[in-house]
Amino acid sequence: MNVEFVYEKTCPNIEAARSQLLKAFAESEITPRWQEWEVSSPDAPAHVHGYGSPTILINGHDVSGDLSERNDYCCRVYSHDAHANKGVPALADIVQALRAAQKKTENKENTSNWRINGAMLPAVGVAFLPKLACPACWPAYAGLFSSLGIGFFDYTPFLLPLTIGFLFIALAALVYRAPQRYGYRPFLLGLLAAAVLLIGKFQYDSDPAMYAGLGILVLASLWNTWPKPRSSGAPCAACES
């Protein structure tokens, strides 16, 4: 979520608008965080030019509706409750915009979580493939594969590199955007799981060790994508400067 506070330095409604924005964050139960732009500053980006002061943008959209005619250096007047300060956006408008943006962000995160968890499925599937170490068992495997419409071949030489390759993809998913989740702890747990799985399956041919490795890998993936609790602390000074 990208929240921007646009103002002109001589506007008398700046502090009231900041206070209104803080109230909206509190009512929405979202940690206060935003970027401020003074419209006459050379550092102000082009997309904030033309907005009256003060204006609150969430993901680039004006919380009170985009204006067809705008003026950088004009104090803005809002049309809402006659008993409210019309020099600041309505609290209800800010809250509605914050909640809508938060819901959209959460939906994107859920989609991303499904993709991250899905990255470990090939590794799990390949890990369950048996090693064809006994030639006497090949006729049985050939019959099984034929019943599935698959031609039989001895895939044992490719099983280890395939498993390592798919585990690498699963571990890469645990590293992806790790600082924004739970850091690199899920990755380290996944690395342990990969080691247990590989050693158990290919070194000792131990099913319990292999299942333990798979279980730890699933646990690491779920930990990595588990929603983080929202912080309810007071806003930092940097959020208001």
DAZI-V959232 format. One record per backbone hydrogen bond with DSSP energy under -0.5 kcal/mol. NH is the residue of the N-H (numbers start at 1). CO is the residue of the C=O. If there is no record, write none. Layout:
nh={NH NH}
co={CO CO}
This chain:
nh={3 4 5 6 6 7 11 14 17 18 19 20 21 22 23 24 25 26 27 28 29 29 30 35 37 39 39 41 44 48 49 51 53 54 55 57 57 58 59 59 61 63 65 74 76 78 80 84 86 88 94 95 96 97 98 99 100 101 102 103 104 105 106 107 108 109 110 111 112 113 114 115 116 117 118 119 119 120 121 122 124 125 126 127 128 129 133 135 137 138 140 141 142 143 144 145 146 147 148 148 149 150 155 158 159 159 160 162 163 164 165 166 167 168 169 170 171 172 173 174 175 176 178 180 181 183 185 188 189 190 191 192 193 194 195 196 197 198 199 200 201 202 203 203 204 206 207 210 211 212 213 214 215 216 217 218 219 220 221 222 223 224 225 226 226 239 240 241}
co={1 57 35 4 55 37 8 11 13 14 15 16 17 18 19 20 21 22 23 24 25 26 25 3 5 7 37 38 41 45 46 48 74 6 6 4 55 61 2 57 58 56 62 71 53 86 78 81 84 85 90 91 92 93 94 95 96 97 98 99 100 101 102 103 104 105 106 107 108 109 110 111 112 113 114 115 116 117 118 118 120 121 122 123 124 126 131 133 134 135 137 137 138 139 140 141 142 143 144 145 146 145 153 155 155 156 156 158 159 160 161 162 163 164 165 166 167 168 169 170 171 172 175 177 178 178 182 184 185 186 187 188 189 190 191 192 193 194 195 196 197 198 198 199 199 200 205 206 207 208 209 210 211 212 213 214 215 216 217 218 219 220 221 222 223 236 237 238}
